[in-house]
Structures are given as C-alpha cells and as structure tokens.
Amino acid sequence: MTQILLICIVGALLELDTTYAFQFTLSRGIIAGPLLSLITGDLMTGLQIGIFTELIFIDISPLGGLLPPSGAVCCTLTLALCSVGLPPYFAFFFGVIGAVLFSVCEVLVRKSRSGWLMRQEPLILQRPPYLSFVVVKALGISFIMTLAYLLFYSAVMGSSLARLLPFIPEKLHLASKFAYMAVPWIGLATLVSTFRLKTR
C-alpha cells in the first residue's frame, strides 16, 4: 500500500508538468515510466510501459476541445496495478482506460476552474500579489484531485483485478500478451503514416 501511495504521489506531481507547471516534458510516458519504476524497483517494466504509452498516444493531438490521455497517468496506474501483482500485459490496458477516463474528468474540472479563475480576476487586479496565492492554490487543487483519482482508481481496480486474476482462463492471458506485444507495432505504424503525411 505504501508503494502504491508513493507511485500515485509522484504520478500526480508528474501530471502537473503536463500543462499546469514546469513543462519539462517529465509527464511524457517515455520519461514518466522509468521515473516511476524507480519506486517499484523494476526499471525494465517501467521503461517498456513508458515506451508503449508514448507510442499508443503519439497520434492524439490536443486540437479543439479534445484533451489527449495523460502519459503520466497511464504509467502511474499501470505500475500501481503491477505492484499489486497484475502482469504488465493486463495492467497496461487498464492503465490506458484509466488515462482516458482521467482526460474526460479533466475536461470537466477545467470548465469548473475557468469560472473560479474569472471570479479571482477582480481580486488580482485590486491586489497584484494575490496572483501568487491563486497560482499556488490552483496547483494544489490540481495535485490533490489528480492524487485522489489515482488512488481511487488504483484501489478499486487493483483489488478487483487481483481477486479475478486466479480465475482468468489461460486463453485470455495469451490473447492479452499478444495484444500487449502488438502495441509498439501499432504505434510505429501510426508514427510512420504521420511522418509520411507531414513530408508531403
């Protein structure tokens, strides 16, 4: 449980790097995966999950109202599920689902936060130093909400899947392994077609 908590705390901090602060690209899957695996002690799994996350989300661009799934959230949830005993070929797909659900929640949170920020604007104009408080508060709220989501999803899915794992038939294990190993090829095929379109 302590390991899952640490993974989720670091994952929530890395998620802030996506758009809210820093933007050092630490939230990219290829970086977040290995960083989070330092907690689990399995660097190769973290690197593999990071690369797979990067490849599977590589063609999703933040255009219009679309918010791409977070690579940091995907890696965090996948490694949290791995730490309760799930094999990576199962954990990864539930991590992807969790990242997609998080992006839906994030859109709703951003809409509600825009109203709050509009209410803070007159106060900032009256007292410019108040801006620092607003920024810190917004970052703190984003961190806490992301952490709560990561802990909730990890706890619910982790306990449920850990109980179901002994009853999963061998054929489903083989199908999941095959699908997991197909992820990089699907990602690379998308990457090649994207580059081809850009060069035309």
N, C-alpha and C positions, 0 to 999 in steps of 0.2 A: 504493500500500500504506500509506503514511503517513497519507493521508486516511482510509482505512478504519479504521486503528488509532485515530485521533483521534475519529472518529464513534462507534466502539464504546466508547471510554473515557468519553466524555461520556454516551452512552446508558446505560452501566452505572451512572454516577453519578445520572442522572435516575431510573433504576429504583429506587434506594434511597428516592426520595421517595414511591414508591407506598404502602408500609406501614412500612418499617423506620426511616426518619428524616425529619425536617423536615415532610413532608406539606404543602408549599406549593402542591400541585397542578401542579408543574412536569412531572410524569410524564404528565399528560393529553396526548393526541395533538395537540390544537389548540395546545398550548404547546410540546411537545417537538419537533414537526415544524419550525416556524420556527426554534427554537433550534439544532437540528442542522443546518439548512440554512445557517446562518452559516459552518459549516465548508466545505460544498460550494460556497458562493457562489451558489446558486440558490434565492433566497428564495421565489419563487412556487411552485416544485415542493414545497418544504418545507411551505409553508402549505397547499397543495392536499392533500398526503398527510396532514398533521395533521388537517385538517377531515374528510377521508374516513375516517380511522382513528376519529375521535371518533364519527362517525355510524354506522359499521358495528358498533361495540362498545357503543353507547349503551344498548341494551336488556338487556345482560347484567349481572345483579346478583350480588354475592358472597353468595349465600344457601346455607346448609348447608355442604357440602363443596366447592361449586363455586368455583373461582378464575378470575375473568374474565381473558381475554388482556390482556396489558400494552400500553397505547398507546405507551409509550416504547420498548418492544422492537420493536413493529411499525414505528414510524417509523425507528428505528435501522437495522433490517435492510433496510427499503425503500430508504432513502437510501444505505446501503452498497452495495446492489446497483446502484442508479442510478449510483454513482460508478465502477463498472467497465464502464459502457456500456449497461446494460439500460434500456430505456424504462420510464417510470413505470407504464404500464398493464400491464407484465409484473411489474415489481419489487414492486408493491403487493400482489399476490395471494400472492407467495412470502413477503412480509413478514408477511402475515396468518397464513399457515401456520406460519411461524417463531414468531410470538407465541402461537399455540395450543399448539404443541409445548412452548414455554417454560413455559406455565402448567401443563402436565402434569408437567414436570420439577420445577417449583417446589413442587408438592404433595408430591412425594417428598422433596425437600430439607427442607421444613418438618417433615415427620414425623420425619426423622432428627435434625433440630436440636432438636426438643422433648425427645428423650431426653438429648441433650447438655446442654441447659439444666437439666433435672432433676438431673443429676449435679453441676452447678455450684452449685445452690441451697444445699447444706450449707456449701460454702466461702464463699459470700456471707454466710451467717448468722454464720459464725465471724469473717470479716473483711469488714465492710461496704464498705471502699474497693475491694475486689476486684470489685465490681459494675461500676465504670468500665472495668476491663480486659475483663470479659466482654462488655460492650456494644460496645466498640471492636473486639474480636476477631470478634464476630458480624457486625458491619457490614463488616469487612474481608473475611471469608469470603464473605459475600453478594455483595460487589462483585467479588471475584476469580472466583467461579463464574459470575456473570452475564456478566462480560467474556469469560471462556473460551467460554461458549456463543455469544455474539455473534460472536466472532472465528471460531470453528469453522464456524458456520452460514454466515457471510458468505463465508468462504474456499471452502467446499465448493460451495455453491450458486452463488456468483459465478463461479468458474472453470468449473463445469459448464454453466451457462446461457450464459456468454459464448461457449463453444465451439459450443453448439447454436443460438445466435441466427441465424447466417447460413443455417441450413437450415430455419428455421421458415417455413412457407408464408404467403403474404400473407393468405389467408382467416383463418388463426389470429390474425394481427396485428389484422385488422378485428374479429374476434369479441372479442378481449381489450380492444380500445379501447371497443367497445360496452359490455362488462361493466363496465369501469372507470368509464365515464361514467354507468352506471346506479347506481353505489354511493350517491351522495348522495340520489337519489330513493328508494332502498330505505330508507336511514337516516331520511330525513324522514318517510316513510310510517309507519315504526315509531315515530318520535317523536310524531307526531300521534295514533296509536292509544293510546300510553302516556298522553299528557295527557288524552285523552278518558276513559280508564278512571279516572284519578285525580280527575276532576271529577265523576264520577257518585256 
